[in-house]
Amino acid sequence: ILEQNYPNPFNPITKIKYSIPRTSYVVIKVFDILGNEIESLINAEKPAGSYELTWYAESAEGRLPSGIYFCRLQAGEYVQTKKMVLIK
């Protein structure tokens, strides 16, 4: 389960919580409104449990512009996406 990020809208830091029922290979990525990958947050095998991570909305050039972003969790065959709003 991928929970809604908090706070949402955010500027420029947000927390992302997720839970997995069994050991799975987990991939969490952030995409912009055009579907471009912004950042890969997790790409590893994780044991069952609940987790929280912090995303700093910054790119190689600095802070990302205001807008809508998507956080996608993939754990095994399960995929879930949540919309996040960055406001400056």
N, CA, C and O atoms as CSV, one atom per row, in Angstrom:
chain,resi,resn,atom,element,x,y,z
A,1,ILE,N,N,0.849,-1.180,0.000
A,1,ILE,CA,C,0.000,0.000,0.000
A,1,ILE,C,C,0.891,1.238,0.000
A,1,ILE,O,O,1.829,1.345,0.789
A,2,LEU,N,N,0.583,2.156,-0.888
A,2,LEU,CA,C,1.256,3.446,-0.946
A,2,LEU,C,C,0.296,4.476,-0.380
A,2,LEU,O,O,-0.793,4.675,-0.918
A,3,GLU,N,N,0.691,5.129,0.700
A,3,GLU,CA,C,-0.173,6.148,1.300
A,3,GLU,C,C,0.063,7.491,0.610
A,3,GLU,O,O,1.077,7.692,-0.058
A,4,GLN,N,N,-0.892,8.404,0.785
A,4,GLN,CA,C,-0.741,9.747,0.225
A,4,GLN,C,C,0.405,10.450,0.945
A,4,GLN,O,O,0.537,10.358,2.165
A,5,ASN,N,N,1.229,11.154,0.174
A,5,ASN,CA,C,2.343,11.876,0.792
A,5,ASN,C,C,1.815,12.944,1.747
A,5,ASN,O,O,0.678,13.397,1.617
A,6,TYR,N,N,2.649,13.340,2.706
A,6,TYR,CA,C,2.267,14.359,3.682
A,6,TYR,C,C,3.440,15.298,3.909
A,6,TYR,O,O,4.554,14.814,4.111
A,7,PRO,N,N,3.258,16.579,3.887
A,7,PRO,CA,C,2.019,17.263,3.501
A,7,PRO,C,C,1.828,17.229,1.990
A,7,PRO,O,O,2.765,16.967,1.236
A,8,ASN,N,N,0.618,17.494,1.570
A,8,ASN,CA,C,0.294,17.576,0.156
A,8,ASN,C,C,-0.793,18.621,-0.016
A,8,ASN,O,O,-1.920,18.377,0.416
A,9,PRO,N,N,-0.525,19.760,-0.615
A,9,PRO,CA,C,0.680,20.160,-1.315
A,9,PRO,C,C,1.876,20.339,-0.371
A,9,PRO,O,O,1.723,20.460,0.845
A,10,PHE,N,N,3.062,20.352,-0.969
A,10,PHE,CA,C,4.286,20.459,-0.173
A,10,PHE,C,C,5.259,21.442,-0.809
A,10,PHE,O,O,5.114,21.815,-1.974
A,11,ASN,N,N,6.263,21.858,-0.017
A,11,ASN,CA,C,7.296,22.775,-0.490
A,11,ASN,C,C,8.488,22.735,0.446
A,11,ASN,O,O,8.340,23.166,1.589
A,12,PRO,N,N,9.621,22.267,0.065
A,12,PRO,CA,C,9.953,21.355,-1.022
A,12,PRO,C,C,10.153,19.921,-0.516
A,12,PRO,O,O,10.656,19.069,-1.248
A,13,ILE,N,N,9.757,19.653,0.744
A,13,ILE,CA,C,10.005,18.339,1.351
A,13,ILE,C,C,8.670,17.676,1.692
A,13,ILE,O,O,7.748,18.321,2.190
A,14,THR,N,N,8.588,16.370,1.412
A,14,THR,CA,C,7.390,15.615,1.754
A,14,THR,C,C,7.775,14.217,2.228
A,14,THR,O,O,8.849,13.714,1.900
A,15,LYS,N,N,6.899,13.605,2.992
A,15,LYS,CA,C,7.122,12.249,3.487
A,15,LYS,C,C,6.214,11.285,2.731
A,15,LYS,O,O,5.051,11.582,2.459
A,16,ILE,N,N,6.771,10.133,2.401
A,16,ILE,CA,C,6.047,9.097,1.671
A,16,ILE,C,C,6.086,7.827,2.514
A,16,ILE,O,O,7.159,7.337,2.864
A,17,LYS,N,N,4.903,7.297,2.836
A,17,LYS,CA,C,4.800,6.066,3.616
A,17,LYS,C,C,4.261,4.948,2.743
A,17,LYS,O,O,3.395,5.163,1.894
A,18,TYR,N,N,4.791,3.743,2.966
A,18,TYR,CA,C,4.297,2.583,2.241
A,18,TYR,C,C,4.452,1.338,3.101
A,18,TYR,O,O,5.270,1.291,4.019
A,19,SER,N,N,3.648,0.332,2.783
A,19,SER,CA,C,3.680,-0.940,3.510
A,19,SER,C,C,3.660,-2.073,2.507
A,19,SER,O,O,2.995,-1.996,1.474
A,20,ILE,N,N,4.402,-3.135,2.825
A,20,ILE,CA,C,4.371,-4.335,1.991
A,20,ILE,C,C,4.109,-5.543,2.890
A,20,ILE,O,O,4.683,-5.644,3.975
A,21,PRO,N,N,3.234,-6.472,2.439
A,21,PRO,CA,C,2.834,-7.598,3.285
A,21,PRO,C,C,3.853,-8.722,3.366
A,21,PRO,O,O,3.815,-9.531,4.293
A,22,ARG,N,N,4.768,-8.778,2.397
A,22,ARG,CA,C,5.792,-9.831,2.396
A,22,ARG,C,C,7.042,-9.294,1.711
A,22,ARG,O,O,6.994,-8.263,1.041
A,23,THR,N,N,8.146,-9.985,1.878
A,23,THR,CA,C,9.392,-9.569,1.257
A,23,THR,C,C,9.182,-9.424,-0.247
A,23,THR,O,O,8.703,-10.341,-0.914
A,24,SER,N,N,9.546,-8.265,-0.761
A,24,SER,CA,C,9.345,-7.967,-2.183
A,24,SER,C,C,10.457,-7.064,-2.676
A,24,SER,O,O,11.101,-6.355,-1.903
A,25,TYR,N,N,10.664,-7.108,-3.975
A,25,TYR,CA,C,11.555,-6.138,-4.603
A,25,TYR,C,C,10.736,-4.877,-4.817
A,25,TYR,O,O,9.730,-4.905,-5.527
A,26,VAL,N,N,11.151,-3.776,-4.215
A,26,VAL,CA,C,10.381,-2.530,-4.208
A,26,VAL,C,C,11.079,-1.474,-5.059
A,26,VAL,O,O,12.282,-1.245,-4.943
A,27,VAL,N,N,10.282,-0.839,-5.917
A,27,VAL,CA,C,10.772,0.283,-6.715
A,27,VAL,C,C,9.808,1.442,-6.491
A,27,VAL,O,O,8.605,1.311,-6.720
A,28,ILE,N,N,10.338,2.571,-6.044
A,28,ILE,CA,C,9.540,3.785,-5.891
A,28,ILE,C,C,10.220,4.870,-6.714
A,28,ILE,O,O,11.393,5.189,-6.519
A,29,LYS,N,N,9.438,5.432,-7.646
A,29,LYS,CA,C,9.960,6.480,-8.520
A,29,LYS,C,C,9.010,7.666,-8.527
A,29,LYS,O,O,7.812,7.530,-8.282
A,30,VAL,N,N,9.577,8.834,-8.815
A,30,VAL,CA,C,8.796,10.063,-8.948
A,30,VAL,C,C,8.853,10.496,-10.410
A,30,VAL,O,O,9.917,10.507,-11.030
A,31,PHE,N,N,7.683,10.853,-10.949
A,31,PHE,CA,C,7.564,11.290,-12.338
A,31,PHE,C,C,6.913,12.665,-12.393
A,31,PHE,O,O,6.158,13.043,-11.497
A,32,ASP,N,N,7.217,13.412,-13.459
A,32,ASP,CA,C,6.525,14.682,-13.649
A,32,ASP,C,C,5.233,14.448,-14.429
A,32,ASP,O,O,4.912,13.311,-14.776
A,33,ILE,N,N,4.499,15.513,-14.703
A,33,ILE,CA,C,3.190,15.410,-15.355
A,33,ILE,C,C,3.303,14.843,-16.772
A,33,ILE,O,O,2.326,14.302,-17.290
A,34,LEU,N,N,4.466,14.954,-17.404
A,34,LEU,CA,C,4.674,14.432,-18.751
A,34,LEU,C,C,5.134,12.976,-18.760
A,34,LEU,O,O,5.302,12.377,-19.822
A,35,GLY,N,N,5.337,12.409,-17.559
A,35,GLY,CA,C,5.775,11.022,-17.467
A,35,GLY,C,C,7.275,10.839,-17.447
A,35,GLY,O,O,7.770,9.713,-17.498
A,36,ASN,N,N,8.004,11.943,-17.374
A,36,ASN,CA,C,9.465,11.858,-17.280
A,36,ASN,C,C,9.870,11.453,-15.871
A,36,ASN,O,O,9.357,12.001,-14.896
A,37,GLU,N,N,10.782,10.503,-15.758
A,37,GLU,CA,C,11.263,10.097,-14.441
A,37,GLU,C,C,12.117,11.210,-13.844
A,37,GLU,O,O,13.070,11.676,-14.468
A,38,ILE,N,N,11.764,11.632,-12.628
A,38,ILE,CA,C,12.496,12.682,-11.931
A,38,ILE,C,C,13.552,12.077,-11.023
A,38,ILE,O,O,14.697,12.526,-10.987
A,39,GLU,N,N,13.139,11.032,-10.279
A,39,GLU,CA,C,14.066,10.427,-9.321
A,39,GLU,C,C,13.595,9.027,-8.942
A,39,GLU,O,O,12.398,8.754,-8.857
A,40,SER,N,N,14.569,8.149,-8.718
A,40,SER,CA,C,14.282,6.814,-8.193
A,40,SER,C,C,14.608,6.853,-6.704
A,40,SER,O,O,15.757,7.072,-6.320
A,41,LEU,N,N,13.591,6.638,-5.863
A,41,LEU,CA,C,13.772,6.761,-4.409
A,41,LEU,C,C,14.176,5.441,-3.762
A,41,LEU,O,O,14.995,5.426,-2.843
A,42,ILE,N,N,13.611,4.344,-4.230
A,42,ILE,CA,C,13.920,3.008,-3.701
A,42,ILE,C,C,14.039,2.065,-4.880
A,42,ILE,O,O,13.255,2.142,-5.827
A,43,ASN,N,N,15.016,1.179,-4.825
A,43,ASN,CA,C,15.185,0.150,-5.854
A,43,ASN,C,C,15.919,-1.006,-5.189
A,43,ASN,O,O,17.097,-1.249,-5.454
A,44,ALA,N,N,15.195,-1.723,-4.310
A,44,ALA,CA,C,15.838,-2.752,-3.506
A,44,ALA,C,C,14.818,-3.746,-2.965
A,44,ALA,O,O,13.619,-3.470,-2.925
A,45,GLU,N,N,15.313,-4.891,-2.556
A,45,GLU,CA,C,14.442,-5.861,-1.897
A,45,GLU,C,C,14.243,-5.426,-0.445
A,45,GLU,O,O,15.197,-5.068,0.246
A,46,LYS,N,N,12.991,-5.465,0.001
A,46,LYS,CA,C,12.645,-5.045,1.365
A,46,LYS,C,C,11.847,-6.143,2.042
A,46,LYS,O,O,11.015,-6.786,1.403
A,47,PRO,N,N,12.091,-6.370,3.340
A,47,PRO,CA,C,11.263,-7.326,4.080
A,47,PRO,C,C,9.883,-6.729,4.359
A,47,PRO,O,O,9.693,-5.516,4.273
A,48,ALA,N,N,8.933,-7.588,4.690
A,48,ALA,CA,C,7.581,-7.131,5.011
A,48,ALA,C,C,7.636,-6.074,6.104
A,48,ALA,O,O,8.444,-6.167,7.028
A,49,GLY,N,N,6.772,-5.067,5.994
A,49,GLY,CA,C,6.731,-4.035,7.019
A,49,GLY,C,C,6.255,-2.710,6.471
A,49,GLY,O,O,5.885,-2.593,5.303
A,50,SER,N,N,6.273,-1.710,7.345
A,50,SER,CA,C,5.882,-0.347,6.990
A,50,SER,C,C,7.120,0.531,6.970
A,50,SER,O,O,8.010,0.390,7.808
A,51,TYR,N,N,7.166,1.429,6.015
A,51,TYR,CA,C,8.335,2.277,5.821
A,51,TYR,C,C,7.912,3.713,5.579
A,51,TYR,O,O,6.785,3.988,5.167
A,52,GLU,N,N,8.844,4.629,5.846
A,52,GLU,CA,C,8.629,6.049,5.563
A,52,GLU,C,C,9.913,6.610,4.996
A,52,GLU,O,O,10.997,6.334,5.509
A,53,LEU,N,N,9.798,7.392,3.945
A,53,LEU,CA,C,10.971,8.056,3.389
A,53,LEU,C,C,10.648,9.520,3.164
A,53,LEU,O,O,9.480,9.905,3.097
A,54,THR,N,N,11.676,10.325,3.048
A,54,THR,CA,C,11.517,11.756,2.819
A,54,THR,C,C,12.034,12.076,1.431
A,54,THR,O,O,13.137,11.674,1.061
A,55,TRP,N,N,11.224,12.807,0.659
A,55,TRP,CA,C,11.640,13.230,-0.672
A,55,TRP,C,C,11.885,14.725,-0.667
A,55,TRP,O,O,11.025,15.514,-0.274
A,56,TYR,N,N,13.074,15.098,-1.110
A,56,TYR,CA,C,13.443,16.498,-1.259
A,56,TYR,C,C,13.268,16.838,-2.735
A,56,TYR,O,O,14.007,16.325,-3.576
A,57,ALA,N,N,12.314,17.684,-3.059
A,57,ALA,CA,C,11.975,18.005,-4.446
A,57,ALA,C,C,13.040,18.888,-5.075
A,57,ALA,O,O,12.853,20.093,-5.246
A,58,GLU,N,N,14.139,18.273,-5.410
A,58,GLU,CA,C,15.243,18.975,-6.044
A,58,GLU,C,C,15.734,18.156,-7.221
A,58,GLU,O,O,15.647,16.928,-7.215
A,59,SER,N,N,16.245,18.833,-8.217
A,59,SER,CA,C,16.828,18.160,-9.366
A,59,SER,C,C,18.308,18.509,-9.419
A,59,SER,O,O,18.820,19.207,-8.544
A,60,ALA,N,N,18.982,18.028,-10.434
A,60,ALA,CA,C,20.408,18.328,-10.578
A,60,ALA,C,C,20.632,19.829,-10.753
A,60,ALA,O,O,21.688,20.346,-10.389
A,61,GLU,N,N,19.645,20.527,-11.308
A,61,GLU,CA,C,19.766,21.966,-11.534
A,61,GLU,C,C,19.295,22.786,-10.343
A,61,GLU,O,O,19.407,24.012,-10.355
A,62,GLY,N,N,18.774,22.132,-9.323
A,62,GLY,CA,C,18.240,22.852,-8.163
A,62,GLY,C,C,16.823,22.396,-7.880
A,62,GLY,O,O,16.451,21.265,-8.190
A,63,ARG,N,N,16.047,23.269,-7.298
A,63,ARG,CA,C,14.663,22.919,-6.953
A,63,ARG,C,C,13.814,22.725,-8.192
A,63,ARG,O,O,13.987,23.411,-9.199
A,64,LEU,N,N,12.893,21.780,-8.101
A,64,LEU,CA,C,11.956,21.538,-9.198
A,64,LEU,C,C,10.891,22.627,-9.220
A,64,LEU,O,O,10.604,23.232,-8.187
A,65,PRO,N,N,10.303,22.883,-10.389
A,65,PRO,CA,C,9.249,23.899,-10.460
A,65,PRO,C,C,7.958,23.405,-9.815
A,65,PRO,O,O,7.742,22.202,-9.662
A,66,SER,N,N,7.108,24.354,-9.441
A,66,SER,CA,C,5.784,24.004,-8.929
A,66,SER,C,C,5.057,23.171,-9.969
A,66,SER,O,O,5.250,23.348,-11.172
A,67,GLY,N,N,4.217,22.258,-9.488
A,67,GLY,CA,C,3.451,21.450,-10.428
A,67,GLY,C,C,3.006,20.143,-9.813
A,67,GLY,O,O,3.141,19.915,-8.610
A,68,ILE,N,N,2.469,19.289,-10.675
A,68,ILE,CA,C,1.982,17.984,-10.249
A,68,ILE,C,C,3.039,16.938,-10.553
A,68,ILE,O,O,3.615,16.907,-11.640
A,69,TYR,N,N,3.279,16.088,-9.576
A,69,TYR,CA,C,4.228,14.986,-9.708
A,69,TYR,C,C,3.512,13.713,-9.278
A,69,TYR,O,O,2.500,13.762,-8.580
A,70,PHE,N,N,4.045,12.578,-9.701
A,70,PHE,CA,C,3.450,11.299,-9.362
A,70,PHE,C,C,4.482,10.405,-8.704
A,70,PHE,O,O,5.623,10.308,-9.157
A,71,CYS,N,N,4.065,9.753,-7.624
A,71,CYS,CA,C,4.904,8.787,-6.925
A,71,CYS,C,C,4.347,7.403,-7.242
A,71,CYS,O,O,3.173,7.135,-6.988
A,72,ARG,N,N,5.182,6.520,-7.797
A,72,ARG,CA,C,4.734,5.174,-8.170
A,72,ARG,C,C,5.495,4.128,-7.367
A,72,ARG,O,O,6.726,4.105,-7.338
A,73,LEU,N,N,4.722,3.262,-6.717
A,73,LEU,CA,C,5.263,2.129,-5.965
A,73,LEU,C,C,5.031,0.871,-6.777
A,73,LEU,O,O,3.915,0.609,-7.225
A,74,GLN,N,N,6.088,0.089,-6.967
A,74,GLN,CA,C,5.955,-1.231,-7.568
A,74,GLN,C,C,6.604,-2.216,-6.622
A,74,GLN,O,O,7.791,-2.110,-6.316
A,75,ALA,N,N,5.811,-3.187,-6.156
A,75,ALA,CA,C,6.305,-4.231,-5.254
A,75,ALA,C,C,5.832,-5.560,-5.822
A,75,ALA,O,O,4.663,-5.923,-5.685
A,76,GLY,N,N,6.746,-6.286,-6.460
A,76,GLY,CA,C,6.348,-7.511,-7.139
A,76,GLY,C,C,5.435,-7.151,-8.298
A,76,GLY,O,O,5.806,-6.338,-9.145
A,77,GLU,N,N,4.242,-7.744,-8.351
A,77,GLU,CA,C,3.266,-7.465,-9.412
A,77,GLU,C,C,2.369,-6.269,-9.073
A,77,GLU,O,O,1.625,-5.792,-9.930
A,78,TYR,N,N,2.435,-5.789,-7.839
A,78,TYR,CA,C,1.563,-4.711,-7.374
A,78,TYR,C,C,2.126,-3.358,-7.785
A,78,TYR,O,O,3.317,-3.100,-7.611
A,79,VAL,N,N,1.272,-2.491,-8.330
A,79,VAL,CA,C,1.673,-1.136,-8.713
A,79,VAL,C,C,0.603,-0.162,-8.229
A,79,VAL,O,O,-0.590,-0.392,-8.425
A,80,GLN,N,N,1.034,0.920,-7.601
A,80,GLN,CA,C,0.106,1.961,-7.163
A,80,GLN,C,C,0.778,3.316,-7.355
A,80,GLN,O,O,1.982,3.462,-7.148
A,81,THR,N,N,-0.023,4.303,-7.754
A,81,THR,CA,C,0.487,5.648,-8.018
A,81,THR,C,C,-0.338,6.676,-7.245
A,81,THR,O,O,-1.558,6.556,-7.139
A,82,LYS,N,N,0.344,7.682,-6.711
A,82,LYS,CA,C,-0.317,8.788,-5.998
A,82,LYS,C,C,0.151,10.119,-6.605
A,82,LYS,O,O,1.303,10.272,-7.009
A,83,LYS,N,N,-0.785,11.069,-6.652
A,83,LYS,CA,C,-0.476,12.414,-7.156
A,83,LYS,C,C,0.030,13.273,-6.012
A,83,LYS,O,O,-0.521,13.257,-4.912
A,84,MET,N,N,1.088,14.024,-6.290
A,84,MET,CA,C,1.672,14.951,-5.314
A,84,MET,C,C,1.729,16.341,-5.944
A,84,MET,O,O,2.008,16.472,-7.136
A,85,VAL,N,N,1.467,17.374,-5.149
A,85,VAL,CA,C,1.465,18.747,-5.674
A,85,VAL,C,C,2.566,19.541,-4.974
A,85,VAL,O,O,2.581,19.673,-3.750
A,86,LEU,N,N,3.481,20.062,-5.778
A,86,LEU,CA,C,4.562,20.907,-5.273
A,86,LEU,C,C,4.175,22.352,-5.516
A,86,LEU,O,O,3.946,22.745,-6.660
A,87,ILE,N,N,4.098,23.147,-4.462
A,87,ILE,CA,C,3.740,24.564,-4.558
A,87,ILE,C,C,4.853,25.387,-3.928
A,87,ILE,O,O,5.327,25.087,-2.833
A,88,LYS,N,N,5.252,26.414,-4.630
A,88,LYS,CA,C,6.304,27.293,-4.104
A,88,LYS,C,C,5.724,28.609,-3.685
A,88,LYS,O,O,6.452,29.484,-3.216
